[in-house]
Amino acid sequence: MGENKPVGIKPFIYGGLASIIAELGTFPLDTTKTRLQVQGQKLDKTHANLKYSGMVDALLQMIKYEGFKSLYCGISSAILRQSTYGTIKFGTYYTLKQMAVEKWGTEQLVLINVICAAIAGSISSAIANPTDVVKVRMQVNGNQGNLSLYGCFHQVYRHEGVRGLWRGVGPTSQRAAIIAAVELPIYDLTKIFLIPHIGDSVSNHFLSSFTASTASAIASTPIDVIRTRLMNQKRLHKTNGTSSPHIYKGSIDCFIKTSKNEGFLALYKGFVPTFLRMGPWNIIFFITYEQLKKLPLF
């Protein structure tokens, strides 16, 4: 990261492997974040009540009433998502950055990093959107739906069609672009800054990833709340040929209605588990990624 070496296929493979490992280690926090984000919607009777008072309460209630396995509902979809999203995102970012640096040099390195990261994040998330929709649905339903990965995919497709699998793709791509544009450049630049002081070490990777996580959590939480709510709303076809209306028409409508009915701070619901998950996720990912780079695998 930061070296002018041929990129090749390694960033794609390393990015996918490191993403899956990070996902397995932090998924329960993602589940609690999702549960917190969908509750308290005054326009959605199903999720109108505030069932959980916070992250810890959500974790404890889920374990008590749904069992420990409920914390990992949707993990199969999450792994599938990371094997596509993580692979494409990190491989594309470092490939584009290498090409840009070779063409324009390092004078505009910050701008190059931001643009390449935003492109990589938005493209990869749009491609992996169906796995994200299924993950959110499985996390919200917990053990109640008792659906397998295939079963959930089939249910969404049967009742909502192909468009249902790409529900929320707009805010998902926007969120991914924001996270990538903040997270990846900050990690790279922080790492470069720290190398003269502590070298290209695990300590460097830890501090750089923590810094990147803090910035990306602050920037991305509002759009993540919108994304989660759009993905979780269902448009079911009725027997008379009509379909149930959407609560939110799109990202802007969701932003306005959430702010108006629940207050602006509602856009930061789930911030604590988001931050607490992003930190460990990025630390595990980047340290794993950096260690994989040192192995003679290819």
C-alpha positions as CSV (number, residue, x, y, z in Angstrom):
1,M,0.0,0.0,0.0
2,G,1.7,3.1,-1.2
3,E,4.3,1.1,-3.2
4,N,4.8,1.5,-7.0
5,K,4.9,-2.2,-7.8
6,P,2.8,-4.2,-10.3
7,V,-0.6,-4.8,-8.8
8,G,-1.9,-7.9,-10.7
9,I,-4.5,-10.2,-9.1
10,K,-3.1,-10.2,-5.6
11,P,-5.1,-7.2,-4.2
12,F,-8.3,-8.9,-5.4
13,I,-7.6,-12.2,-3.7
14,Y,-6.0,-10.7,-0.5
15,G,-8.9,-8.2,-0.3
16,G,-11.5,-10.9,-0.5
17,L,-9.8,-13.2,2.1
18,A,-9.1,-10.4,4.6
19,S,-12.7,-9.1,4.2
20,I,-14.2,-12.6,5.0
21,I,-12.0,-13.0,8.1
22,A,-12.9,-9.5,9.3
23,E,-16.6,-10.2,8.7
24,L,-16.6,-13.4,10.8
25,G,-15.0,-11.6,13.7
26,T,-17.4,-8.7,13.9
27,F,-20.7,-9.8,12.5
28,P,-22.7,-9.8,15.8
29,L,-22.1,-6.0,16.1
30,D,-23.4,-5.6,12.5
31,T,-26.5,-7.5,13.5
32,T,-27.2,-5.3,16.5
33,K,-26.5,-2.2,14.4
34,T,-29.2,-3.3,11.9
35,R,-31.7,-4.0,14.6
36,L,-31.2,-0.6,16.2
37,Q,-31.4,1.2,12.8
38,V,-34.8,-0.3,11.8
39,Q,-36.6,0.3,15.2
40,G,-38.6,3.4,16.1
41,Q,-40.0,4.1,12.6
42,K,-43.2,5.9,13.2
43,L,-44.4,5.2,9.7
44,D,-43.8,1.5,9.9
45,K,-46.0,-0.2,12.4
46,T,-43.9,-3.4,12.3
47,H,-40.8,-1.6,13.6
48,A,-42.5,1.4,15.5
49,N,-41.6,0.2,19.0
50,L,-38.2,0.9,20.5
51,K,-37.4,-2.7,21.5
52,Y,-33.7,-2.1,22.4
53,S,-32.3,0.7,24.4
54,G,-28.8,0.3,23.0
55,M,-26.2,-2.0,21.6
56,V,-25.6,-4.0,24.8
57,D,-29.3,-4.4,25.4
58,A,-29.8,-5.6,21.9
59,L,-27.1,-8.2,22.2
60,L,-28.4,-9.5,25.5
61,Q,-32.1,-9.6,24.4
62,M,-31.2,-11.4,21.2
63,I,-29.2,-14.0,23.1
64,K,-31.9,-14.4,25.7
65,Y,-35.0,-14.6,23.5
66,E,-33.6,-15.8,20.2
67,G,-30.4,-17.7,21.1
68,F,-26.8,-17.0,20.4
69,K,-27.2,-18.2,16.8
70,S,-29.5,-15.1,16.1
71,L,-26.3,-12.9,16.3
72,Y,-25.1,-14.7,13.2
73,C,-28.4,-14.7,11.2
74,G,-27.4,-13.7,7.7
75,I,-23.7,-14.6,8.1
76,S,-23.9,-16.8,4.9
77,S,-25.0,-13.8,2.9
78,A,-22.4,-11.7,4.6
79,I,-19.6,-14.1,3.6
80,L,-21.0,-14.2,0.0
81,R,-21.1,-10.4,0.0
82,Q,-17.5,-10.0,1.2
83,S,-16.3,-12.6,-1.3
84,T,-17.7,-10.3,-4.1
85,Y,-17.7,-6.8,-2.6
86,G,-14.5,-7.1,-0.7
87,T,-12.7,-8.7,-3.6
88,I,-13.8,-6.2,-6.2
89,K,-13.5,-3.1,-3.9
90,F,-9.9,-3.5,-2.7
91,G,-8.6,-5.0,-5.9
92,T,-10.2,-2.3,-8.1
93,Y,-8.9,0.5,-5.7
94,Y,-5.3,-0.5,-5.8
95,T,-5.4,-1.3,-9.5
96,L,-6.9,2.1,-10.4
97,K,-4.6,3.9,-8.0
98,Q,-1.5,2.3,-9.5
99,M,-2.7,3.2,-13.1
100,A,-3.4,6.8,-12.0
101,V,-0.1,7.2,-10.3
102,E,1.8,5.9,-13.3
103,K,0.0,8.3,-15.6
104,W,-0.1,11.5,-13.5
105,G,2.5,10.9,-10.8
106,T,2.1,11.5,-7.0
107,E,1.5,15.3,-7.0
108,Q,-2.2,14.8,-6.7
109,L,-2.0,11.6,-4.6
110,V,-4.8,12.6,-2.1
111,L,-7.2,13.4,-4.9
112,I,-6.2,10.2,-6.8
113,N,-6.8,8.1,-3.7
114,V,-10.2,9.6,-3.1
115,I,-11.5,9.3,-6.6
116,C,-10.2,5.7,-7.1
117,A,-11.7,4.7,-3.7
118,A,-15.1,6.2,-4.4
119,I,-15.3,4.5,-7.9
120,A,-14.2,1.1,-6.4
121,G,-16.6,1.4,-3.5
122,S,-19.7,2.3,-5.6
123,I,-19.1,-0.3,-8.3
124,S,-18.4,-3.2,-5.9
125,S,-21.4,-2.4,-3.7
126,A,-23.8,-2.1,-6.6
127,I,-22.7,-5.5,-7.9
128,A,-23.0,-7.1,-4.4
129,N,-26.3,-5.3,-3.5
130,P,-28.5,-8.5,-3.7
131,T,-26.4,-10.2,-1.0
132,D,-26.7,-7.0,1.2
133,V,-30.5,-7.0,0.8
134,V,-30.7,-10.6,1.9
135,K,-28.3,-10.1,4.8
136,V,-30.4,-7.2,6.2
137,R,-33.6,-9.2,5.9
138,M,-32.1,-12.2,7.6
139,Q,-30.6,-10.0,10.4
140,V,-33.9,-8.2,11.1
141,N,-36.0,-11.4,11.0
142,G,-33.5,-13.4,13.1
143,N,-34.6,-17.0,13.8
144,Q,-38.3,-16.1,13.2
145,G,-38.1,-16.5,9.5
146,N,-35.9,-19.6,9.7
147,L,-34.8,-19.0,6.1
148,S,-31.7,-20.3,4.4
149,L,-29.6,-18.1,2.1
150,Y,-31.2,-19.6,-0.9
151,G,-34.7,-19.4,0.7
152,C,-34.3,-15.7,1.5
153,F,-33.1,-14.9,-2.0
154,H,-36.0,-16.9,-3.5
155,Q,-38.5,-15.1,-1.2
156,V,-37.3,-11.7,-2.2
157,Y,-37.3,-12.6,-5.9
158,R,-40.8,-14.3,-5.7
159,H,-42.6,-11.4,-4.0
160,E,-40.6,-8.4,-5.2
161,G,-38.9,-9.5,-8.4
162,V,-35.4,-8.6,-9.6
163,R,-35.9,-5.0,-8.5
164,G,-36.3,-6.2,-4.9
165,L,-32.8,-7.6,-5.0
166,W,-31.4,-4.2,-5.9
167,R,-33.6,-2.4,-3.3
168,G,-31.6,0.4,-1.7
169,V,-28.8,0.2,-4.3
170,G,-28.6,4.0,-4.5
171,P,-27.8,4.7,-0.9
172,T,-25.8,1.5,-0.7
173,S,-23.5,2.7,-3.5
174,Q,-23.4,6.2,-2.0
175,R,-22.5,4.8,1.4
176,A,-19.8,2.5,-0.1
177,A,-18.4,5.4,-2.1
178,I,-18.2,7.7,1.0
179,I,-16.7,4.9,3.2
180,A,-14.1,4.0,0.6
181,A,-13.3,7.6,-0.2
182,V,-12.7,8.4,3.4
183,E,-11.4,5.0,4.7
184,L,-8.9,3.9,2.1
185,P,-7.1,7.2,1.5
186,I,-6.8,8.0,5.2
187,Y,-5.4,4.5,5.9
188,D,-2.8,4.8,3.1
189,L,-1.8,8.4,4.0
190,T,-1.7,7.7,7.7
191,K,0.4,4.6,7.1
192,I,2.9,6.6,4.9
193,F,3.1,9.3,7.6
194,L,3.8,6.8,10.3
195,I,6.5,4.8,8.5
196,P,9.4,7.1,9.3
197,H,8.4,7.0,13.0
198,I,7.4,3.3,13.6
199,G,8.1,1.6,10.3
200,D,5.8,-0.5,8.2
201,S,4.8,-2.5,11.3
202,V,1.7,-4.0,12.8
203,S,1.6,-1.0,15.2
204,N,1.5,1.2,12.1
205,H,-1.3,-0.8,10.5
206,F,-3.3,-0.8,13.8
207,L,-3.1,3.0,14.2
208,S,-3.8,3.7,10.6
209,S,-6.8,1.4,10.4
210,F,-8.2,2.8,13.6
211,T,-7.9,6.4,12.3
212,A,-9.6,5.4,9.1
213,S,-12.4,3.7,10.9
214,T,-13.2,6.7,13.1
215,A,-13.5,9.0,10.1
216,S,-15.6,6.6,8.0
217,A,-18.0,5.8,10.8
218,I,-18.8,9.5,11.3
219,A,-19.2,10.1,7.6
220,S,-21.3,7.0,6.7
221,T,-23.7,6.4,9.5
222,P,-26.6,8.6,8.3
223,I,-26.6,7.1,4.9
224,D,-26.3,3.6,6.4
225,V,-29.5,4.2,8.4
226,I,-31.3,5.2,5.2
227,R,-29.8,2.3,3.3
228,T,-30.9,-0.2,6.0
229,R,-34.5,1.2,6.1
230,L,-34.9,1.1,2.4
231,M,-33.6,-2.4,2.1
232,N,-35.9,-3.7,4.9
233,Q,-39.1,-2.3,3.5
234,K,-41.1,-4.7,1.4
235,R,-43.5,-4.2,-1.5
236,L,-45.7,-7.2,-1.4
237,H,-48.3,-8.0,-4.1
238,K,-51.8,-8.5,-2.9
239,T,-54.5,-10.8,-4.1
240,N,-56.4,-8.0,-5.9
241,G,-53.4,-7.3,-8.1
242,T,-52.3,-4.2,-6.2
243,S,-49.2,-3.9,-4.1
244,S,-48.5,-2.4,-0.7
245,P,-47.2,1.2,-0.8
246,H,-43.6,2.1,0.1
247,I,-43.0,4.0,3.2
248,Y,-40.0,5.7,1.7
249,K,-39.8,6.6,-2.0
250,G,-36.0,6.9,-2.0
251,S,-32.9,8.1,-0.2
252,I,-34.0,11.8,0.0
253,D,-37.5,10.9,1.0
254,C,-36.2,8.6,3.7
255,F,-33.8,11.3,5.0
256,I,-36.5,13.9,5.2
257,K,-39.1,11.7,6.8
258,T,-36.7,10.3,9.3
259,S,-35.4,13.7,10.3
260,K,-38.9,15.1,10.5
261,N,-40.6,12.3,12.4
262,E,-37.7,11.1,14.6
263,G,-35.3,14.0,14.7
264,F,-31.9,14.4,13.0
265,L,-30.1,12.3,15.6
266,A,-32.2,9.3,14.4
267,L,-29.8,9.3,11.4
268,Y,-27.1,8.3,13.8
269,K,-29.0,5.3,15.3
270,G,-26.6,2.4,15.6
271,F,-23.6,4.7,15.6
272,V,-22.0,3.0,18.6
273,P,-22.1,-0.5,17.1
274,T,-21.2,0.9,13.7
275,F,-18.1,2.5,15.2
276,L,-17.3,-0.5,17.4
277,R,-17.7,-2.8,14.4
278,M,-15.8,-0.6,11.9
279,G,-12.8,-0.3,14.2
280,P,-12.2,-4.0,14.8
281,W,-13.3,-4.8,11.2
282,N,-10.7,-2.5,9.7
283,I,-8.1,-3.5,12.2
284,I,-8.6,-7.2,11.4
285,F,-8.8,-6.5,7.7
286,F,-5.8,-4.3,7.2
287,I,-3.5,-6.3,9.5
288,T,-4.6,-9.5,7.7
289,Y,-4.2,-7.9,4.3
290,E,-0.7,-6.6,5.2
291,Q,0.3,-10.1,6.5
292,L,-1.1,-11.8,3.4
293,K,1.0,-9.5,1.2
294,K,4.2,-10.9,2.9
295,L,3.3,-14.5,2.2
296,P,4.7,-16.2,-0.9
297,L,1.3,-17.3,-2.0
298,F,1.7,-16.2,-5.7
